[in-house]
Amino acid sequence: MKKKVENYVVSIDCILEDAVRCIRSNKSRCVIVIDDLYKVMGVISEGDILSEILSGRNLYSPLKNSMNINFKFLKKFSKVEAKKIFKKYGVSLIPVVDDNLVLNDVITMNDFLFKD
């Protein structure tokens, strides 16, 4: 089931505060950082933001300086493969992208915890 990806993304031109607001609204503890063409540039989690604040950055710092560019992703929607990634890496969401890393969908840990 394809979900509304807009609930899980922020622009690379945003600040940390924007990521916090998105995380609070999507309840996945993480957001995907995209460019204007929806290409995934990285991800940032609550833990990443907390680490940045503890190291001296503030909520008005550019997001692009804090995002994780070594993120896990899938090239096709697969709950079986997603489950493996969730278990192995402890991430809370996985972008589903095409060959150019353009975002097509998102799989969240909540998809497993709260089934319809």
Summary of the structure (lengths in Angstrom):
residues: 116
radius of gyration: 13.5
end to end distance: 10.6
largest distance: 41.5
contacts: 343
relative contact order: 0.21
helix: 36%
strand: 27%
